[in-house]
Amino acid sequence: MSSRVIVSVINDLVTDQRVNKVCQTVSSMNCDVMLVGRKLRDSPEMDKREYQVHRMKLLFEKGPFFYAEFNIRLFFFLLVNRADMLISNDLDTLLPNYLISRLKTTPLVYDSHEYFTEVPELVNRKRVQSVWKFIERKLFPKLADVLTVNDSIADFFYQDHGIRPNVVRNIPRRREKIPKVSRESLGLPVDKSLLILQGSGINVDRGSEELIEAMPMINDAVLLIIGGGDVIDKLKSMAQKLNLGKRIIFKPRMPYQQLMEYTAVADLGLTLDKSTNLNYKFSLPNKLFDYIQAGIPVLSSPLPEIEKIITKYKVGDFIMDHNPKTIAKKINQILNNQDLIQEWKKNCSFAAKELTWENEEKVLLKIYSKYV
């Protein structure tokens, strides 16, 4: 009988590439994998996966009742389903996984995708933050196998709990060549430079508002925003007020393969998070590696983990502040220097060969092989 592994995450699964890659890695070990998450009213349909998927429909979609309902439902799902190993993704799924692992003596691997207790949604809500910190403080030291996404966050966990997680960065799989479709077929202009900002969490303090304000000062360029987040409606309103309807294109979340078709035809990829909280300051976003895999240079705010990658591989540049004039000036400088863009693109091709999930997953395989 194949080992059975249940992987749980609180999102709707559709665009979570890290969890998808983890499930693929576990499946490659001849395991039977079940991925558990939720389904929102506006969730896209899942693409076909090589593993089983269970999405729970909940009565609540946000707030304390949502978290309570999800965790209770997840606890009973894990209780009645056999598993030889549990994989919990992020603090908001850890408690039911931990309780079941103790109750049924099932090995548990915890994968923290961010410095959860310092996310902006919690920083200004001290009472709620204290609840999550209590859960983490009680459970973290009792975990045998912990993973996280970069060295800076691993260092924070070590400072907080005396345990340094293994680091597995969220890097795409090796791609020999991204199928390149034409801009015409994607409905994109061919006579303008194309900037792209993508992500499932385009939220407050990600620099997107200032980017919109910069667009009137950027020459002969169109901005493509793909994904979702708290400020998308605000960005659309801003674009309308600034009469940028033809210069900013919004696309909803989409399957990864389709997303990368858009990414590959862009001229410059943007990641402009602010260092307003520890979670953002020390983040290492998926889109950075997506841009590199697609062969397009990157313009970023100078956050420590991102700066390491861009500086080491020489694949882009930085803005020094979030003033819209600063952003516009830097983008104009880059777009006017095609020789530099071509050099960065060439460096992206070298970086893409090294920055692959196949290299990162070696850590996972070593840990998982102890249990399955």
RARASUL-V997251 format. One record per residue. N is the residue number from 1. RES is the residue in one small letter. SS is DSSP state (@ for helix, = for strand, . for the rest). OMEGA is omega in radians with two decimals (NA if undefined). Layout:
{{N,RES,SS,OMEGA} {N,RES,SS,OMEGA}}
//
This chain:
{{1,m,.,3.12} {2,s,.,3.02} {3,s,.,-3.12} {4,r,=,-3.10} {5,v,=,3.07} {6,i,=,-3.13} {7,v,=,-3.11} {8,s,=,3.11} {9,v,.,-2.98} {10,i,.,-3.09} {11,n,.,-3.06} {12,d,.,2.93} {13,l,.,-2.92} {14,v,.,-3.03} {15,t,.,-3.13} {16,d,.,-3.06} {17,q,@,3.11} {18,r,@,-3.13} {19,v,@,3.10} {20,n,@,3.14} {21,k,@,3.09} {22,v,@,3.12} {23,c,@,3.10} {24,q,@,3.12} {25,t,@,3.13} {26,v,@,3.11} {27,s,@,-3.14} {28,s,.,3.11} {29,m,.,3.14} {30,n,.,3.08} {31,c,.,3.03} {32,d,=,-3.00} {33,v,=,3.01} {34,m,=,3.08} {35,l,=,-3.08} {36,v,=,3.08} {37,g,=,3.14} {38,r,=,3.08} {39,k,=,3.10} {40,l,.,3.12} {41,r,.,-3.10} {42,d,.,-3.14} {43,s,.,3.02} {44,p,.,3.07} {45,e,.,3.12} {46,m,.,2.95} {47,d,.,-3.07} {48,k,.,3.13} {49,r,.,3.12} {50,e,.,3.12} {51,y,.,-3.11} {52,q,=,-3.13} {53,v,=,3.05} {54,h,=,3.14} {55,r,=,-3.09} {56,m,=,3.01} {57,k,=,-3.05} {58,l,.,3.06} {59,l,.,-3.10} {60,f,.,-3.11} {61,e,.,3.07} {62,k,.,3.10} {63,g,@,-3.06} {64,p,@,3.13} {65,f,@,3.08} {66,f,@,-3.11} {67,y,@,3.12} {68,a,@,-3.12} {69,e,@,-3.12} {70,f,@,-3.08} {71,n,@,3.09} {72,i,@,3.13} {73,r,@,-3.14} {74,l,@,3.12} {75,f,@,-3.10} {76,f,@,3.06} {77,f,@,3.13} {78,l,@,-3.12} {79,l,@,-3.02} {80,v,@,3.14} {81,n,.,-3.13} {82,r,.,3.04} {83,a,.,3.04} {84,d,.,3.06} {85,m,=,3.07} {86,l,=,3.04} {87,i,=,3.14} {88,s,=,3.13} {89,n,=,3.09} {90,d,.,-2.99} {91,l,@,-3.09} {92,d,@,2.98} {93,t,@,-2.96} {94,l,@,-3.03} {95,l,@,3.13} {96,p,@,3.10} {97,n,@,-3.14} {98,y,@,-3.13} {99,l,@,3.13} {100,i,@,3.14} {101,s,@,3.09} {102,r,@,-3.10} {103,l,@,-3.06} {104,k,.,-3.10} {105,t,.,3.13} {106,t,.,3.11} {107,p,=,-3.12} {108,l,=,3.01} {109,v,=,-3.11} {110,y,=,-3.12} {111,d,=,-3.12} {112,s,=,-3.05} {113,h,.,-3.10} {114,e,.,3.04} {115,y,.,-2.82} {116,f,@,-3.03} {117,t,@,3.11} {118,e,@,3.07} {119,v,.,-3.06} {120,p,@,3.13} {121,e,@,-3.11} {122,l,@,-3.01} {123,v,@,-3.10} {124,n,.,3.10} {125,r,.,-2.92} {126,k,@,-3.14} {127,r,@,3.11} {128,v,@,3.11} {129,q,@,-3.11} {130,s,@,3.10} {131,v,@,3.14} {132,w,@,3.11} {133,k,@,3.10} {134,f,@,3.13} {135,i,@,-3.12} {136,e,@,-3.12} {137,r,@,-3.12} {138,k,@,-3.00} {139,l,@,-3.00} {140,f,@,-3.11} {141,p,@,-3.11} {142,k,@,-3.08} {143,l,.,-3.11} {144,a,.,-3.05} {145,d,=,-3.10} {146,v,=,3.11} {147,l,=,2.95} {148,t,=,-2.84} {149,v,.,3.06} {150,n,.,-3.03} {151,d,@,-3.10} {152,s,@,3.13} {153,i,@,3.06} {154,a,@,3.11} {155,d,@,3.11} {156,f,@,3.12} {157,f,@,3.11} {158,y,@,3.10} {159,q,@,-3.07} {160,d,@,-2.93} {161,h,@,3.14} {162,g,.,3.11} {163,i,.,3.10} {164,r,.,-3.12} {165,p,.,2.92} {166,n,=,-3.11} {167,v,=,3.02} {168,v,.,-3.09} {169,r,.,-3.10} {170,n,.,-3.04} {171,i,.,3.13} {172,p,.,3.02} {173,r,.,3.09} {174,r,.,3.13} {175,r,.,3.12} {176,e,.,3.13} {177,k,.,3.07} {178,i,.,3.11} {179,p,.,-3.06} {180,k,.,3.08} {181,v,.,-3.10} {182,s,.,3.06} {183,r,.,-3.14} {184,e,@,-3.09} {185,s,@,3.11} {186,l,@,-3.14} {187,g,.,-3.11} {188,l,.,-3.14} {189,p,.,-3.12} {190,v,.,-3.05} {191,d,.,3.14} {192,k,.,2.96} {193,s,=,-3.07} {194,l,=,3.03} {195,l,=,3.14} {196,i,=,2.99} {197,l,=,-3.09} {198,q,=,3.09} {199,g,=,3.12} {200,s,.,3.14} {201,g,.,3.09} {202,i,.,-2.98} {203,n,.,3.08} {204,v,.,3.10} {205,d,.,3.03} {206,r,.,3.06} {207,g,.,-3.06} {208,s,@,3.12} {209,e,@,3.11} {210,e,@,3.09} {211,l,@,3.08} {212,i,@,-3.13} {213,e,@,3.13} {214,a,@,-2.99} {215,m,@,3.11} {216,p,@,-3.12} {217,m,@,-3.13} {218,i,.,-3.00} {219,n,.,2.96} {220,d,.,-3.13} {221,a,=,3.07} {222,v,=,3.12} {223,l,=,3.09} {224,l,=,3.11} {225,i,=,-3.10} {226,i,=,3.06} {227,g,=,-3.12} {228,g,.,3.13} {229,g,.,-3.02} {230,d,.,-3.01} {231,v,.,-3.09} {232,i,@,3.13} {233,d,@,3.10} {234,k,@,3.14} {235,l,@,3.11} {236,k,@,3.11} {237,s,@,3.10} {238,m,@,-3.14} {239,a,@,3.13} {240,q,@,-3.12} {241,k,@,-3.14} {242,l,.,3.13} {243,n,.,-3.11} {244,l,.,-3.06} {245,g,.,-3.11} {246,k,.,-3.06} {247,r,.,3.09} {248,i,=,-3.12} {249,i,=,3.11} {250,f,=,3.05} {251,k,=,3.14} {252,p,.,3.03} {253,r,.,-3.11} {254,m,.,3.10} {255,p,.,-2.99} {256,y,@,-3.11} {257,q,@,3.12} {258,q,@,3.11} {259,l,@,-3.07} {260,m,@,3.04} {261,e,@,3.08} {262,y,@,-3.11} {263,t,@,-3.03} {264,a,@,-3.12} {265,v,.,3.12} {266,a,.,3.10} {267,d,.,-3.07} {268,l,=,3.10} {269,g,=,-3.04} {270,l,=,2.98} {271,t,=,-2.88} {272,l,.,-3.12} {273,d,.,3.09} {274,k,.,-3.14} {275,s,.,-3.08} {276,t,.,3.07} {277,n,.,-3.05} {278,l,@,-3.10} {279,n,@,3.10} {280,y,@,-3.05} {281,k,@,-3.06} {282,f,.,3.14} {283,s,.,3.05} {284,l,.,-2.91} {285,p,.,3.12} {286,n,@,-3.02} {287,k,@,3.09} {288,l,@,-3.11} {289,f,@,3.06} {290,d,@,3.11} {291,y,@,-3.12} {292,i,@,3.12} {293,q,@,3.13} {294,a,@,3.08} {295,g,.,3.13} {296,i,.,3.14} {297,p,=,-3.03} {298,v,=,2.93} {299,l,=,-3.00} {300,s,=,2.84} {301,s,=,-3.00} {302,p,.,3.08} {303,l,.,-2.92} {304,p,@,-3.07} {305,e,@,3.11} {306,i,@,-3.12} {307,e,@,3.11} {308,k,@,-3.08} {309,i,@,-3.08} {310,i,@,-3.13} {311,t,@,-3.11} {312,k,@,-3.03} {313,y,@,3.11} {314,k,.,-3.07} {315,v,.,3.14} {316,g,=,-3.05} {317,d,=,-3.02} {318,f,=,2.90} {319,i,=,-3.10} {320,m,.,3.05} {321,d,.,-3.06} {322,h,.,3.01} {323,n,.,-3.12} {324,p,@,3.10} {325,k,@,3.10} {326,t,@,3.14} {327,i,@,-3.12} {328,a,@,-3.13} {329,k,@,-3.12} {330,k,@,3.13} {331,i,@,3.10} {332,n,@,3.11} {333,q,@,-3.12} {334,i,@,-3.08} {335,l,@,3.12} {336,n,.,-3.12} {337,n,.,-3.07} {338,q,@,3.10} {339,d,@,3.12} {340,l,@,3.11} {341,i,@,-3.14} {342,q,@,3.09} {343,e,@,3.11} {344,w,@,3.12} {345,k,@,3.11} {346,k,@,3.11} {347,n,@,3.08} {348,c,@,-3.11} {349,s,@,3.08} {350,f,@,-3.13} {351,a,@,-3.09} {352,a,@,3.14} {353,k,@,-3.12} {354,e,@,-3.10} {355,l,.,-3.08} {356,t,.,3.07} {357,w,@,-3.13} {358,e,@,3.06} {359,n,@,-3.10} {360,e,@,-2.99} {361,e,@,3.10} {362,k,@,3.09} {363,v,@,3.13} {364,l,@,-3.10} {365,l,@,3.12} {366,k,@,-3.13} {367,i,@,-3.07} {368,y,@,-3.06} {369,s,.,3.07} {370,k,.,-2.97} {371,y,.,-3.07} {372,v,.,NA}}
//
